[in-house]
Amino acid sequence: MDALDVARWQFGVTTVYHFLFVPLTIGLSVLVAVLQSVWLRTGDERYLRLTKFYGKLFLVNFAMGVVTGIVQEFQFGMNWSDYSRFVGDVFGVPLAIEALFAFFLESTFLGLWIFGWERLPKRVHLACIWIAAAGSTASAYFILAANSWMQNPVGYTVDAQTGRARLTDFGAVLTNKVTLVTFPHTIAGCFLVAGALMTAVALWHLVKHGTEEFRPALRLGAWVTLAAAAAVAVTGDTQGKIMTEVQPMKMAAAEALYSTEQPAAFSVLTVGTLDGGREVFAIKIPYLLSWLGTGDTHGRVEGIDDLQAQYAAQYGPGSYNPVIPVTYWSFRLMIGLGMLAAFVALVALWAQRRGRVPRSRWLARACLVLPLLPLAANIFGWIFTEMGRQPWLVFGEMLTRDGVSRGVSPAEVLTSFTAFTLVYAALAFIEVKLLVRYAAAGLTASEAAATASPAKEA
């Protein structure tokens, strides 16, 4: 194993781990703001207690997200210095704006929200959590703009003297067609995670303890989960068509489609030879892949073999195929787990209709896995997105092997990889323990007391 392999593993592990916190932070910040808004509008003290309760879960998750996110920045200089030199003038701009504007906006107003109880007027205090939520969403946009540039580089030119990419049109970077479809898809995925967590915790307390105060949270979380699942499906369909346009190899790899087909079927399950070169058995839905890729049931979808020949002629000899089993299964796990989360939310919503108190032990067990389903779907989605781009680091401009730091040895990368993994394992234990403890505690006496004088009148 060389430095490139270890560096890729390290970046993959740290990125996936960091993204465990991102969707929950973005989605839960808005849901907490909604709960507080309902309380301020109706005066119903249940919503204040729920705001305090879910706000605590949100803050634990936010703190862990900040800690793990810092490592992401370090890796560009540690293990990927050649990549940083090439794209720094372009890639660095949206990331700098994200840190200087979006993150500071989010963290500043979140701090005001945390310490503003009983100190700020109610409406000002409510505005703080909404602004913090807006900051989280804006942060996601700038980061996705940077990532989308790697998928579909626009608004730049390569300097012939320095060999570096130089930004020529920042507006083009921000309005990259990949960014415009990736952002709503990602945000919908964030609400799917947050809604599932809110539903799971509320359902647990309703099933196990019959705590009626959690019923509004159950309804809100379940409806948000269902709406987010629908939004994920719609935006994912649009994203698939853009992906076929700018990265046809990724769409072909998602289906393990080696030969160009018109029309092309989508396989629910495929069993192939060990080398992945030949299909042995498949369950297929006719015309669906053509629709997903082109919007036409009889559309033409390029196959892996034809695209490989095209890229070899365009970019030079070499393999331009991603790891097909990874792209094939991550694509299906992304879709399947997201749909399963929506189904569980629908069952939970049905079980509590007309004031019923669900008592099913199966629902109680579902509470334990419900938050994990959309979270895993998000992770598999990003694995598909990044692995499907391979072997490109910047599509059409820089191969992954050319971006790794040349002065770093395999032993050095392995040392940092091991250290980060152990630290992240400890943080994961702390995160899960804190979330489970606070979630299981329910609405505590301290939160009940907080309903007496939570904030100044506007």
Secondary structure, DSSP 8 states (H G I E B T S, - for coil): --HHHHHHHHHHHHHHHHHTTHHHHHHHHHHHHHHHHHHHHH--HHHHHHHHHHHHHHHHHHHHHHHHHHHHHHHHHHT-HHHHHHHHHHHHHHHHHIIIIIIHHHHHHHHHHHH-TTTSBHHHHHHHHHHHHHHHHHHHHHHHHHHHHHHS--SEEE-TTT--EEES-HHHHHT-HHHHHHHHHHHHHHHHHHHHHHHHHHHHHHHHH--GGGHHHHHHHHHHHHHHHHHHHHHHHHHHHHHHHH-HHHHHHHHT--S-BSS--EEEEEEE-TTS-SEEEEEEETTHHHHHHHSSTT--B--HHHHHHHHHHHH-SS-----HHHHHHHHHHHHHHHHHHHHHHHHHHHHTGGG-----HHHHHHHHHTTHHHHHHHHHHHHHHHHTTTTEEETTTEEGGGTS-TT--HHHHHHHHHHHHHHHHHHHHHHHHHHHHHHHH-S-HHHHHHTSS-SB--
